[in-house]
Amino acid sequence: MRSLPSLEVRSLVEDPEGYVWMGTSKGLIRIHPQNGTFHWFTKKDGLTDDFITSLAKDKDKNLWIGTKYGGVNLYRQRHFSALLPAKIDPNIRKIMPDKRGKLWIASLEGLYRYDPDVQQLQTYRHDPENRKSLSQNSIYSLFEDTNGSIWVGTYYRGVDIIYSSLTPFTIYQNHPSTRSLSNDVISYITADNRSQLWIGTEGGGLNTFNTAKGSFQAFKHQPSDPYNISSNLIKSIHWDKRGILWVCTHLGGLNAYHPQSQRFEHFRHDPSNPHSLASDNVIAVAEDAKGNIWVGTDRNGISVFDPHTGLFQSIHTHSSPLKISANGIRSFFLDSKKNLWIATGAGLNRLDSTGKKMTWFTSENTLNLKSQDINCVSEDAQGQIWIGTYYGGLCRLNPDEKSVTTFTEKDGLPNDNVLGILEDRQHYLWLSTENGLCRFNPSQQTFKTYHDE
């Protein structure tokens, strides 16, 4: 048996037969989830390059493969073929099928639209003499909106759009107009329930784009306006169940945008206020089942916002009555009983469903826990809690007895650094490790590592 050939997975797709295809830097892998086998395809099997960057299925269920040095490949009827290698840039970054069955191909040197039915390739590139051409040839991302228009994210030239009627590109960039895109470095794009696009930038604040009018509205930091956004460096955006937009910023704290008043509410760290945000460097935000907003900060623990009181509860290593075992937060997991599990670099923490009791599970108080550096937490269908650790193997936790049953390389685990845990419909646990994938049968306590067909 051999482990998977590469851990650098660039793309995943499932085919109609249930196979999972993984694009890696060392070839293409087809996984059979039921019998635990994989097949590794490389240049010797017909691929033009082993560095896979993107995978996509078309309307006919064929598999399209983007590569870094060999252009686009098609896998059909168990054979690989190259797509017009002489006419397309070899460095492919993204392949996206649209609603009409056409393929959009983003590359280092331009954008392509391919019609598989007639085998016709259309090329879009920047033309300095044509203001309606692609704004830049280096393309990083593609997105199709509800109207079928294609949004193109470029490197340092903003966002381009080609409408569903296939009219020439309309280029949106930063320029002196008050209705332009506020900055050309795009960090985040999402849509609201009115099909407006919300665009976060690195340095230009937040933008909305009205697709009907074709106009932008920019929200930029203005020190004299207390109701505007607090920072122009946007990290992520999240709409909650109440219709409030939460905006994470770098060094500007957390912002809550209220669409009715069109005002931003600021949440900042105040050293004199214990109920303020723990840090102004906010990188992630989530909402729990009760509607509380959980905020992850950089090395400053957790801030939990209660929308009813408007106050934050700071949870860290020295807080009271709740405290966590370490301020370096790795991940959160909400189980079926509404307990919140907090993985840290120095132990696992469990906040019960009442929100009043925090329990630590560390190497000092938990029997057989060989590593308290916790990567991930998961729950199986029977309600058992599983822990992936950094070089301490896979652990099944008995919370009542504060003990774990540990499975390591000696038991068949391919590597003791367990990075991810996922339960399938047959109740097997799929584990990603530093030495490949494996499937764990909890009832028989056996591991099955992928091997060649």
MIBATI-255671 format. One record per residue: y, z, x of N, C-alpha, C in turn. Coordinates in steps of 0.001 Angstrom, whole numbers, plus 500000, padded with zeros to 6 digits. Atoms other than C-alpha are relative to their C-alpha. Layout:
YZXYZXYZX ...
//
This chain:
498805500000500837500000500000500000501246500000500873 498747500031499271503529499292501129501138500353499057 498831499684500807506876500570499934500836498746499813 499139501140500245509573498276498641500712499586501280 499475500492498735511071496066501376501450500352500264 498592499700499787514716497057500839500473500992498964 499445499029500931516611499933499277501381499588499516 498662500448500367519871498000498978499898499038498820 500160500798501210519557496798495383501373499552499516 498712500561500384522413494470494390500070499630498525 499971500447501388521367493366490893498646500248499359 501223499766500766518798494099488161500041499184498718 500094500695501274517583492059485192498551500068499524 501341499976500581514594492204482821499731498668499326 500315501283500618512824489007481774499253500209498681 500638499855501317511219488298478341498581500552500056 501362499499499872507760489230479663499954501471500404 499949498589499658508927492728480579500077500290501482 499853499782498566509136492195484334501451500375500315 498673499643499507512077493813486099500208499318501346 499671500715498767513713491673488794501106500755500719 499027499289499174515610493331491639500473499074501115 499427500760498899517969491454493927500395500935501118 499725499125498866518108493057497369500519499180501175 499506500677498800519473492247500808498874499393500825 501138500542499259515967491330501941499048499215499107 500833500819500859514687489228499095500066500404498542 500061499789501440513895489148495398498681500686499661 501189499220500332511465491670493907499756499940498496 500399499977501407509586491329490616499044501166499796 500766498778500221508233494622489274499284499924498657 500770499867501237505489495063486690499968501486499647 499884498562500264506369498438485086498707500661499540 501174499365500585503022498995483381498903500283501015 501088499753499053500590498581486255500496500393501388 499472499487498748502924499627489049499844499075501182 500086500945498890502862496451491148501322499272500151 498829500835499815505587494349492679499646498807500878 500147501168499138505880490934494268501344499719500649 498800500183499201508386490212496996500145498518500338 499730501412499747509901486707497105501075499877501085 499042500253498930511710485437500212500147498492500205 499793501420499703512695482142501807498680499242500118 501292500671499871509042481399502478499428499583498643 500456500348501346508544481231498689500888498956499332 499143501039500551511341478710498177501443500397499801 498602499584500089514522480805498082500799499392501153 499158500534498932517427479356500056500565501096500895 499492498882499212518453482832501269499370501284499473 500627498742500401517009486364501219501000501046499519 498990499015500399520321488182500588500441499674498570 499742500266501413520488488353496772501213500812499543 498770499333500428523900489162495275500124500146498493 499826499966501452523554488448491545498798499368499315 501087500543500814520897487831488875500490499842498565 499608500220501392521316486400485366498944499162499298 500880500808500839519195485012482517500848499063499149 499280500914500876520313481906480621499368499997498606 500468500027501387519752481036476940498559499531499875 501386500462499996516426479386477835499075500953500744 500761498930499355515264482602479564499605499674501437 500194500265498582515393481065483031500777501032500813 499348499038499117516384483284485958500845499262501029 499083500568499019519432482336488032500295501055501057 499928499082498865519808483869491478501157499597500905 498907500230499066523021484138493480499686500625501341 500274499495498655522765484571497247501288500033500820 498821499864499147525176485425500037500210498796500907 499880501100499038524415482501502323499342498701499532 500750501180500418522365480046500254500333499484498622 499603500517501296524262479376497031499189500563498848 500671499593501233522489479473493661498597499415499946 501380500427500187518748479291493004499601500180498540 500555499909501343516874478727489745498507500280500105 501435499725500077513485480306489014499523499608498605 500494500512501272511675478359486293498576499504500185 501406500405499959507993477860485598499367500319501355 500593499452498778507075479946488656500397499250501273 499535500720498817509049477755491068501502500226500195 498593499882499648512375478118492887500571498617500312 499292501221499623514906475306493187501457500351500237 498598499742499657518434475131494616500913499200499092 499012500671500828521472474262492522501023499308500887 498995500824499327523424471440494177500562500677501248 499538499218498849523630473180497567501170499374500736 498916500655499269526026470574498966501332500091499265 498780500023500798528553471007496127500508501386499634 499634498654500412528765474764495796500117500898501226 499828499071498887529994477531498088498753500868500135 501251499233499849526996479380499580500136501492499735 499808498555500152528548482872499232500297500329498538 499882499742501434527912483787495583500189501495499761 499742498594500294529317487034494193499565500415498596 500337499634501375528583486883490465499581498755499231 500405501042500939526701484738487932500043500601498600 499880499475501360527550485184484234499782498889498981 500148500957501103526142483194481282501020500312498904 499087499748501107528670482729478474499289499792498665 500594500063501331528097482636474710499531498597499636 500382501385500283527747478838474763498830499524500860 501124500368499158524942478883477302500383499406501337 499549500502498705527074477761480242499984501140501018 500016499015498925526909479532483608501326499978500749 498801499855499178530026480834485348499577500639501314 500447499587498674529582481287489085501226500328500848 498894499556499154532037483326491169499550500002501453 500361500079498585532083482746494911501198500367500868 498935499726499038534105483373498040501038498888500017 499120501160499871535609479892497827500246499284498682 499667500642501259536126479244494129499116500429498847 500716499710501237534787479353490575499352498713499503 500733501162500492532186477039489025499520500265498578 500577499951501343531085476277485478498892498952499944 501150500895499968527607474813485192499372499909498618 500662500255501277526066473224482095498551499618500285 501399500307499677522258473447482464499425498847499176 500567501034500869521642471052479555500216498597500565 499694501331499461523353468079481216500104500019501519 499952499824498547523246469460484787501350499556500571 498638500360499588527015469126485128500702501221500578 499301498919499312529045471254487539501490499711500027 498546500120499954532785471809487148500540501047500963 499473499123498958534753473316490032501446500379499701 498633499507500144537892475471489781500418500601501342 499484499466498744539911476080492937501524500068499948 498549499867499915543430477063493866500623498716500529 499233501169499572545876474161494140501461500418500102 498610499550499842549285475091495606501001499173499201 499095500875500736550835472139493745499850500133498487 500275499894501433549435473177490353500036501466499576 499845498619500437550672476410488755498924500412498999 501045499704500970547868476154486179498609500049500629 501305499933499342545109476179488774499606501452500228 500472498666499644543040479148489873500965500619501009 498978499388499146545374481655491537499507500268501411 500585499754498683542982482348494423498528499642499944 501397500426499985539560481119495495499006501146500131 500909498874499783538107484534496342499856500798498709 500225499405501318536570485796493073499047501185500134 500820498800499929535154489296492628499289500338498694 500607499567501258534436489765488909500268498991498898 499887500877501161533932487894485620499773500821498743 500140499292501271534269489050482008500286499026498870 499772500830501181533919487232478670500426500898498850 499529499160501093535969488676475810499410499540498667 500582500278501312535190488616472081500355498608499486 499605501351500405536995485282471689499343498916500841 500658500974499146534873483625474363500831499556501183 499183500328498835537666483486476931499436500697501235 500546499481498749536703484057480564501124500602500833 499043499292499153538622486647482575499450500036501417 500409500151498609538518486199486338500787500984500859 499365499048499094539235489067488736499994499466501414 499876500562498659540534487854492087500317501093501010 499673499077498918541079489501495437501486499868500329 498567499901499704544770490442495584500852498921499339 499169500951500731545931487733493151499943500242498499 499958499650501406545561489538489847498865499418499185 500999500447500968543705488309486765500351498602499512 499857501321500603543214484696485655499190499975498706 500765500151501233542038483662482200499864498523499677 500221501346500511540467480446480985499522500159498565 500268499777501409540456480237477219498749499261499545 501258500553500499537427479356475121500091498508499715 499826501435500230538902475926474410499965499202501295 500082500621498678538557475210478160501308499325500403 498707500446499507542270474677478620500160500485501430 499837499544498616543581475114482189500245501503500070 499818498574499787543808478599483655501429500430499708 498729499300500042546619480898482710499898501142500995 500066499024498912547339483056485738500947501150499704 499183498817500217548585486595485295500109500758501315 499739499309498753550170488090488369501281500808499864 498770499230499964552906490482489271501168499113500422 498765500693499641556368488897489249501148500710499279 498866499232500529559903490006488251500067500112498482 499952499932501459559309489348484551499523501360499509 500381498694500539559123492547482501498683499943499243 501246500145500741556077491159480676498842499555500889 501064500436499101554005490405483766499048501147500304 500920499001499481551021492221485224500726500821501056 499180499138499148552406495218487091499553500035501454 500510499975498633550200494903490180498784499091500077 501089500965499867547664492421491550498677500611500453 501249499341499606545073494986492708499435500708498770 500551499529501271542885495606489645498861500978500262 501039498987499789540796498797489529499073500161498807 500816499726501189539534498950485932500502499154498836 499656500755501206539434496776482783499096500468498869 500784499673501188538331497884479305500761499511498776 499376500453501241539086497044475668499990501121498976 499981499009501071540104499172472697499419499387498726 500605500488501240538971498816469075500826498924499309 499188501101500522541752496300468433499943498778500907 500224501104499057540514493982471199501145499821500981 499015500032498928543473494801473413499316500378501306 500532499666498691542662494869477099500889501041500666 499306498970499231543601497924479159499599499822501456 500238500373498611543950497237482864500624501052500912 499516499044499015544215499916485534500198499315501335 499711500613498707545744498998488870500134501069501078 499809499122498843545945500508492334501426499828500517 498615500052499551549679500966492640500982499528498952 499109500516501036551058499391489462499846500688498667 500168499278501244550008501911486845498999499347499068 500902500463501049548349500966483562500662498874499213 499496501125500778548716497693481635499174499828498734 500729500512501157547813496542478145500316498516499880 499795501432500194547333492879477360499693499654498555 500154500456501375547866491524473853499454498581500036 500636501308499881545402488645473649500578498980499026 499423500925500973547111487173470573501344499452500481 498667500410499550550613487094472072500019499562501459 500035500358498587549551486652475683501009500761500835 498971499233499297551892489426476820499450501337500477 500366498717499422551574492541478952501022501069499638 499128498831500017552984495993478505499540500906501124 500344499188498837553100498078481656500435501441499785 499676498577499981552985501854481852500031500420501467 499837499636498597554378502808485244500702501347500104 499408498684499789555355506153486629501508499903500181 498549499895499895559027506958486135500349501487500024 499721498562499883560136510383487388500927500543498914 499044499527501002562897510553484768499424500043498589 500606500060501331560520509963481827498803500938499938 501107499026500037558331512996481025498807499537499178 501079500461500870556220510986478573499324498734500517 500649501167499421555203508173480903498854500446500894 501176499687499194552161507972483150500417500707501289 499605499130498891552116510438486044499782499387501376 500272500635498707550837508128488792499676498537499768 500312501425500087550505504415489452498651499650500614 501311500220499387547143504848491211498918500420499009 500962499739501069544552504556488437498585499882500553 501381500003499512540911505442489177498999499610498918 500906500358501096539157505209485786500661500312498666 499439499888501345539786505093482020498868500324499031 501046499641500966537863506664479114500616500286498632 499599499701501378538393506551475326499081501080499437 500847498972500594537200509713473566499784499734498510 500359500195501404535879510138470005501204500083499071 498800499851500831539350511014468697500987498856500172 499110501130499777540883507792469958501081500263501018 499064499707498915542682509322472925499480499358501281 500360500636498738542699507435476204500270500971501145 499876499116498846542031509630479245500062499148501256 499745500811498814543340508232482509499925500890501235 500148499256498747542198509538485884500866499352501069 499122500536498967544679509169488709499768500696501336 500028499424498656544874509790492421501307500736500246 498879499111499706547200512724493104501014500098498867 499118499878501158548745512403489634499363500775498871 500672499217501014546267514539487752499366499157498911 500636500620501158544833513694484348501061499696498951 499072500400501053546714511806481624499238499766498707 500545500300501325546007511667477885501020499137499268 499095500912500706547527508660476126499710500062498509 500116499900501452548178509103472390500572498722499377 499525501292500514548376505662470720501035500115498884 499059499884501111550261506925467643501433500193500491 498653499735499475553220508260469614500332499141501209 499849500803498785552672505931472596500578500836501143 499553499104498942553218508885474879498813500493500819 500995499425499108551313510217477853500223501503500107 499974498563499776550480513881478059499425500258501386 500390499785498609550233515137481633499274501329500170 500716498785499619547758517639482998499953500031501524 499882499916498547548516518735486541499526501372500486 500342498724499381547445521428488922501266500823500207 498894499064499816549770524426488864499431501260500644 500579498829499313548944527116491462500264501322499293 499666498745500683550618529748489292499350500122498625 500604500002501336548671528804486145498487499844500114 501464500089499878544939529601486110499358499090498965 500538500872501048544519527431482996500454498552500167 499617501386499731545785524254484637498840499253500640 500993500844499344543821521372486131499756500501501422 500348499431498696541975522401489298500544499189501165 499504500858498926543214519436491338500647498773499384 499337501213500482545503516435490937499264498735500409 500800501157499611542913514159492516498792499927499077 501024500078501043540815513251489466499268498670500126 500765501227499785537989510768489895499082499646498842 500914500287501105535845511082486738500290500920498827 499769499211501201536073512313483153498919499663498982 501028500202501015533514512780480362500253500945498837 499853499195501208533280514237476862498647500584499617 501268499401500393530621516726475768499816499935498486 500337500091501419528994517134472349501003500723499106 499021499244500779531677519604471217501398499394500071 498698500633499866534517517289472169500839500537501131 499286499524498821535514519207475284499986498924501080 499865500999498951536675517094478195499689500649501341 500424499494498693534908517723481503500593499116501081 499259500730498981536899516747484544499430500331501376 500483499814498641535446516244488001501114499755500994 498948500131498995537810516809490898499397499953501396 500447500156498630537589516338494619499965501353500712 500238498760499252536115519494496183500633501236499361 499371498848500646537747521795493625499258500443498743 500781499541501135534945522432491175500252499199498738 499966500644501312535188521680487459501156500553499188 499012499583500987537992521761484915499520499543498635 500450500314501355536974521928481249501181500171499055 498843499982500890539660521034478723499555500213498559 500252499724501412539554522520475224501125499367499185 498937500668500758541466520170472872500670500899498969 499431499123501028542016522995470357501043500952500575 499050499065499386543769525382472743500955499315500964 499174500695499024545161522830475160499928500606501385 500127499313498718543932524931478087498769499515500759 501135500289499143541661524231481020499313501299500405 500768498922499393538909526529482113499507499495501341 500391500402498655538405526310485835498707500698500377 501298499454499619534851526771486992499739499631501454 500230500232498575534236527202490711499207501172500564 500868498994499378532497529474493205500522501423499860 499435498655500101534870532416492657500588500283498624 499442499791501334535711532067488967499217501072499251 500632498958500811534892534687486338500414499796498540 501382499514499837533009535155484077499014498919500451 500894501072499577531513531736484788500338499571501414 499783500529498660531049530601488357498822499114500368 501044500916499551529082527851490054499657500301501452 500497499656498671527093528018493253500688499227501113 499281500787498992529157525343495038501042499144499301 498936500819500574532345523358494465499775498505500185 500327501408499807530811520102495643499075499524498893 500772500406501174529689518595492332499333498654500261 500738501249499830526973515932492495499867499235498683 500204500675501284526259515197488825499919501024498883 500167499187501201526160516540485261498835499453499183 501038500446500933523294516433482762499996500920498785 500037499250501251523390517521479102498623499823499383 501365500123500494519887518329477838499950500033498470 500180500085501453518447518206474309500409501278499280 499581498725500588519350521869473729501488500260500207 498556499932499754522989521183474656500357500906501171 499684499325498748522681523057477939500563498978500977 499417500886499003524821521544480665499498500401501377 500518499772498659523142521231484050500971499394501008 499020500407498998525393520978487095499315499990501359 500623500134498685523919519661490327501071500114501075 499047499804498909525689520816493474499278499889501335 500577500032498665525155520751497209499393501318500420 500564498684499674524102524402497103499435500646498748 500684499432501144521962524914494042500257499266498699 499889500548501348521489523954490411500563501072499079 499374499066500927523597525568487694499733499551498569 500215500317501415522902525771483956500965500812499144 499129499368500979525547526492481359499322499891498644 500736500051501262523901527476478082500849499384498893 499345500730501086524765525866474750501167500761499387 498869499223500515527099528728473805501222499892500900 498912500099499042529177528058476891500404501319500606 499634498662499542529094531744477801499169500507501171 500877499492498951526295532076480332499669498899500998 500330500922498917525901530333483681498868500605500822 501151499546499217522571530616485489499862499131501233 500190500717498747522054529681489114498516499902500331 501332500179499437518888528284490588500194499550501448 499813500282498582519087528471494375498736500365500759 501176499679499187516638528856497223499818501506500157 500089498549499867517416532578497259499349500664498793 500535499335501192516367533300493674498978499169499230 500940500873500699514061530426492723498793499742500892 501225500097499215510475530502493948499626498538500244 500493501313499561509314527398495880501061498905500028 498947501007499883512696525624495790500305499799501481 499913500212498559512587524112499275501364499475500442 498661500494499678515996522444499132500915500290498824 499045499720501071519005523636497155501120498960499960 499075501131500063520874520399497827499474499060498916 500536500668501188520413518862494369500664498636499815 499476501339500248520775515120493833500161499699498514 500003500432501393519927514746490149499144500932499150 500747499204500975518542516411487015499626499090498842 500433500781501151516539514938484141499115500862499113 500842499292500962514619516058481064498985499022499433 500996500885500583511339514614479818499879500235498496 500130499937501453510208514153476217499504501356499516 500495498677500355508549517586476243501009501106500283 498959499020499735511770519290477264499932500637501368 500090499454498649510736519970480859501132499442500867 498906500378499121513504519889483449499441499622501369 500431500507498699512911517821486582501216499881500907 498909499956499033515014518071489727499658499105501183 500130500772498772515468515542492502500840500643501084 499294499281498944516411517198495775500158499142501250 499787500637498706517663516162499176498992500580500987 501077499644499075514524516329501335499274501291499624 500827498901500490512924518993499160499006499535498962 500960500569500923510876516633497013500439500037498550 499815499960501451510509516492493240499577501372499499 500295498653500491510611519803491377499979500020498477 500034499706501434509556520803487874500395501458499834 499416498667500092511603523814486875499418500789498835 500309499034501049510380526821484930501197500945499929 498763499206500012513750528303483933499766501478499717 500220498601500371512315531497482435499500500829501180 500558499276498858510351532468485533500790499776501282 499217500366498817512918530998487935499080499581501148 500898500542498988510298529048489790499889498499499790 500204501437500101509570525420490513498620499651500533 501187500628499429506460523377491058500491498794500773 499429501011499120507222521129493990498954498961500379 500846501116499581505758517704494770500704499303501164 499411500567498788506341516283498243499156498836500510 500747501097499385505076513578500572498514500343500145 501399499587499876501883515604501014499212499740498718 500653500235501294501167515031497303500006498532499596 499962501423500299501820511287497431501382499439499754 498624500470500137505598511107497016500368499178501234 499730500831498820506801508255499277501057500573500931 498963499395499171509784510292500502500528501231499281 499583498738500609511114513817499926501462500022499562 498618500096500479514695512670499281499995499220498683 500096500609501332514593512011495519501405499787499455 498632500366500357517716510168494392500211499824498502 499850500234501432517014509402490736498691500203499263 501175499743500837514623510271487881500230499353498640 499894500649501303513961508221484738498635500008499325 501250499990500760511302508706482047499905498736499157 500179501189500820509838505607480372499353500365498663 500541499763501339508362505194476878498591500573500034 501354499467499861504894506076478150500005501365500681 499800498659499448506292509334479586499645500110501479 500059499952498545505844508358483212501407500261500529 498717499807499329508616509456485565500114498984501129 499727500957498930510081506717487744501004500642500946 499211499298498998511531508068490962500507499019501045 499450500750498872513877506392493406500147500965501169 499965499158498805513569507771496914500584499210501157 499471500673498819514814506971500368498984499028500600 501029500919499503511550505107500941499366499230498842 500483500858501063511260503055497772499768500710498676 500256499528501355510155503482494171498561500478499840 501357499603500360507176505298492720499985500445498548 500188499540501372505770506247489339499151501260500028 500694498711500011504697509818488638499415500250498619 500681499643501239502148510779485994500001501525499890 499906498535500057503104514353484986498721500678499525 501205499350500522499884515042483080498902500071501051 501014500013498952497639514050486000500550500415501358 499320499615498760500202514968488679499633499058501146 500317501021498998499593511708490537501164499034500145 498960500976499697501940509241492190499373498626500186 500418501377499744501633505477492238501180499269500627 498954500716499280503671503599494813499814498506499795 500098501446500193504491499919494302499353499336501204 500620500786498940502398497478496271499944498546499572 500029501432500281502026493707496497498929499656498990 500994500512500937500274491812493732498894499284500766 
//
